[in-house]
Amino acid sequence: TPLLHYIIPVQADDLKSFAEIWIDPNAESTDARGNLVHDCIHMLMVFDIDGIGRFEAELAAAGKDVMVNLFCPAPYLPAFSAITAPVREQISATGYRLLNLSVDKLEKHRSLMDVFKTLPHKRTGIDVKV
């Protein structure tokens, strides 16, 4: 897979989990005016927490423009929706522009192909026989 891939153990109090992170450092995105941006970092972070569920955070950054989508189990939707305003304030205080911040229920696990739309094109190669 032409993506950077990391697995990170996470422990907070008695909760033990792991995070899996995929990064496309050469992604394409659109800026605030809808122009195609070639120097974009696109990231997917997945947290599986025993007894709680699966969380997916998708982030894209192009220059100072940032887009964040968080998908969480339905019971946690109100709590995470409530923190969008403070997150917007924190990001704007750093000099970045938050183009989109959405929180939604995770209805199904998304595949890498669902998240990284250009991945099938990057996986192709040349079949050469000598």
C-alpha positions as CSV (number, residue, x, y, z in Angstrom):
1,T,0.0,0.0,0.0
2,P,1.5,3.4,-1.0
3,L,0.5,4.9,2.4
4,L,2.5,5.4,5.6
5,H,1.1,3.1,8.2
6,Y,1.6,3.1,12.0
7,I,0.2,1.1,14.9
8,I,0.3,2.9,18.2
9,P,-0.7,1.4,21.6
10,V,-2.8,3.7,23.7
11,Q,-3.6,3.5,27.4
12,A,-5.6,6.0,29.5
13,D,-6.3,5.0,33.0
14,D,-7.8,1.5,32.8
15,L,-8.6,1.7,29.1
16,K,-6.3,-0.1,26.8
17,S,-6.5,0.3,23.0
18,F,-4.5,0.8,19.9
19,A,-4.6,3.3,17.2
20,E,-3.9,2.5,13.6
21,I,-2.9,5.5,11.4
22,W,-2.7,5.6,7.6
23,I,-1.2,8.7,5.9
24,D,-1.0,9.8,2.3
25,P,1.6,12.6,2.4
26,N,1.0,13.4,-1.3
27,A,-2.8,13.6,-1.6
28,E,-4.9,16.0,-3.6
29,S,-7.6,18.1,-2.1
30,T,-9.5,21.3,-2.8
31,D,-8.9,24.6,-1.0
32,A,-11.5,27.1,0.3
33,R,-12.2,28.4,-3.2
34,G,-12.6,24.9,-4.7
35,N,-9.2,24.9,-6.4
36,L,-7.3,21.6,-6.7
37,V,-4.4,21.5,-4.2
38,H,-1.6,18.9,-4.9
39,D,0.4,19.3,-1.7
40,C,-2.2,17.9,0.8
41,I,-1.7,15.5,3.7
42,H,-4.6,13.1,4.1
43,M,-4.8,10.9,7.2
44,L,-7.1,8.3,8.7
45,M,-6.8,7.3,12.4
46,V,-8.8,4.4,13.7
47,F,-9.2,3.6,17.4
48,D,-10.7,0.3,18.6
49,I,-11.5,0.5,22.3
50,D,-12.6,-2.6,24.1
51,G,-16.1,-2.3,25.5
52,I,-16.7,1.1,23.8
53,G,-16.3,0.7,20.1
54,R,-14.6,1.9,17.0
55,F,-13.7,5.6,16.2
56,E,-12.5,6.9,12.9
57,A,-10.9,10.3,12.5
58,E,-10.1,11.6,9.0
59,L,-8.0,14.7,8.5
60,A,-6.8,16.6,5.5
61,A,-4.4,19.5,5.6
62,A,-3.3,21.7,2.7
63,G,-1.2,24.6,3.8
64,K,-3.2,26.3,6.5
65,D,-6.6,24.8,5.5
66,V,-7.8,21.8,7.6
67,M,-10.7,19.4,7.3
68,V,-11.7,17.0,10.0
69,N,-14.3,14.2,10.0
70,L,-14.9,12.2,13.2
71,F,-17.0,9.0,13.1
72,C,-18.0,7.5,16.5
73,P,-20.4,4.9,18.0
74,A,-23.9,6.3,18.2
75,P,-24.0,6.6,22.1
76,Y,-21.0,9.0,21.9
77,L,-22.4,11.3,19.2
78,P,-23.9,13.9,21.6
79,A,-20.6,14.2,23.6
80,F,-18.4,14.6,20.6
81,S,-20.8,17.0,18.8
82,A,-20.7,19.2,21.9
83,I,-17.0,19.8,21.6
84,T,-16.9,21.0,18.0
85,A,-17.1,24.7,19.0
86,P,-14.1,24.5,21.4
87,V,-12.1,22.5,18.8
88,R,-12.9,25.2,16.2
89,E,-11.6,27.9,18.6
90,Q,-8.4,25.9,19.4
91,I,-7.6,25.4,15.7
92,S,-8.3,29.0,14.7
93,A,-6.0,30.1,17.6
94,T,-3.1,28.3,15.9
95,G,-3.4,30.2,12.6
96,Y,-5.0,27.4,10.7
97,R,-8.4,27.6,9.0
98,L,-10.9,24.9,9.7
99,L,-12.8,24.4,6.5
100,N,-14.9,21.5,7.8
101,L,-15.4,19.8,11.2
102,S,-18.0,17.1,11.2
103,V,-19.0,14.5,13.8
104,D,-21.2,11.6,12.6
105,K,-22.2,8.1,13.7
106,L,-20.0,5.3,12.4
107,E,-22.4,3.1,10.6
108,K,-19.9,0.8,9.0
109,H,-16.2,0.4,8.9
110,R,-14.8,2.2,6.0
111,S,-12.1,0.6,3.9
112,L,-9.0,2.3,2.8
113,M,-10.4,2.5,-0.7
114,D,-13.5,4.4,0.8
115,V,-11.2,7.0,2.4
116,F,-8.3,7.3,0.0
117,K,-10.1,7.7,-3.3
118,T,-6.9,7.7,-5.4
119,L,-5.5,4.6,-3.8
120,P,-6.5,2.2,-6.6
121,H,-4.6,4.4,-9.1
122,K,-1.5,4.5,-6.9
123,R,-1.6,0.7,-6.4
124,T,-1.2,0.0,-10.1
125,G,2.1,-1.0,-11.5
126,I,3.8,-2.2,-14.6
127,D,3.9,-5.9,-15.4
128,V,7.1,-6.5,-17.2
129,K,8.4,-9.8,-18.4
130,V,12.0,-10.2,-19.6
